């Protein structure tokens, strides 16, 4: 039976195919597989509530893998503090992590915002060849701007 959610996923799959975005296509394929296997009802709520945290954990593992493999060590760490660009990267990393902190709760609490952020990310990936980390960072930026607007209103 074709319904609105299936059409939406198929549209996104088409965009992912046109944009050659494997992550988007795999994500949609997994969701479709869950949906058609009958596991969707239970698994979708779990994915929605825990998926962002799982994703952050996987990204963190990927970022820490060079340390675990020995490619990056203390010598690299101390050398990095000698570069002004490394300091910029350090501050940027801290800023993004702080922005994303607010974004996690926003994504979990407001499905309307989530839809707009996901659509923005998909458009950026497909049109500008962006990378699909946008919803979390975008949510963090949105959360921060919303708090600033609340403060002044």
N, C-alpha and C positions, 0 to 999 in steps of 0.2 A: 504494500500500500504506500503510495507516494503522499507524503505530508510535507508541511512547511519545513520541518527540521531537515528532512532528507534532501529536499530541493536546495536548501541553504548550504548543506555540506557538499552537495554535488557542484554547486556554483563555486564554492571555495576550492574544491578539488580541481575544477577547470582553471581557476586563476593560478593555483599552485603549479599546474602542468604548464601553462603558458609562461609563467615566471621561472620555470625550472627550479622550483623550491622543493627539494626533497623532504625537508623537515615538515613542511605543511602537508605534503601529500601523504607521508607516513602517518602523521597525526590523524588526518581524516580517515585513512584506511583503517587504523586501529579503532577509531570511534564507530565507523560503519560496521566493522567486524563485531564489536561489542553489541551494537544496536541489533544486528540481524541474528546474533547468536542467542539473544534473549537475556544476556547478562547486563544490558544497558541500564535498566532501571536502578539496580543497586550500584553498579560500578560508576555510573555517571556522577552520582552524588559524592562518592568517595573521591573520584578524580577532581571534582570541583572543589571539594573542601581541602584535600591534601596535595593535589597535583602541583601547585605552585611551589610548595615547600620541597616536594620531591625533585622538581626541576632545578631549584636553587641548589639542592644537595648535589645533583649530578653535575651542574656547572662548576660547583666548588671542587668536586673531585677532579674534573678536567683541568682546572686551573692549578691544583696542587700536584697533579701527576708529574710535571717536570722536577719537582722537589723530591718526590718519592723515587723517581728513576735516577736521580743524581745529576740531571742536566743543570739544575740550578742549586747552588749551595750558598754557604755563608759568604764566600768570596764575592759572588755575584751580588749578594745583598749589600755588603759594605761598599762595593764599587758603585752601586746604583745611587747611593747617597751623595756621591761626588758630582753627579750630573744635575743641572738645573731642570732638564726635561724629566728626570726621574722624580724630582720633587713635585713637578706639575702632575705627573701621572699618579703619584701617591695621594695628593690632594684631590685629584679628580676621582680616584677610586673611592676615597672616603665620602666625597659628596654624593656620588651615585649610590653607594650603599645606604647612606642616610635617606636619600630620596626614595629608594626602593622600599625601605622600611615602612613608610606610610602607604606605599602602593600595594603592599601585600594585603593589608586590611581593607583598603578600598576595593580591590578586585574581589575579595571574598564577600564583601557586604553589599555591593551595588551592581547587579547584573546589567543595568542600562549603561553604566560607565564601562563595564567590561566589554560589552558589545562594540561600543565606539572605539575603544582602545585596540581591540583585536582587529577591527576593520581598518583602522589607521595603520596598524603594523602590517597587515596583509597588503594594503595599497603601497606602503613604502617598500616592502620586499619586492613586490611585483613591478612597480614602476621605477624605483630608484636603486634597485639591487641592494636594499638594506638587509640587515640581519635581524632575525625574529626574536630579539630580546626586548623588543619595544613595549609589550604590554606592561611588564613589571616596572621598567624605567618610566614609561609614559604615565602609569598610574601614580608613581611616586611624584612626578612633576605635577600631575593634576591635583594630587592630594595637597601638595605644598601650596599651589596657587589657590586652591579652594580655602585653605586655612588663612592665607593672606587676605583673600576677599572677605571671609567671615570676620576677620579682625577689624577691617575697615568699614564694615556695614553694621 
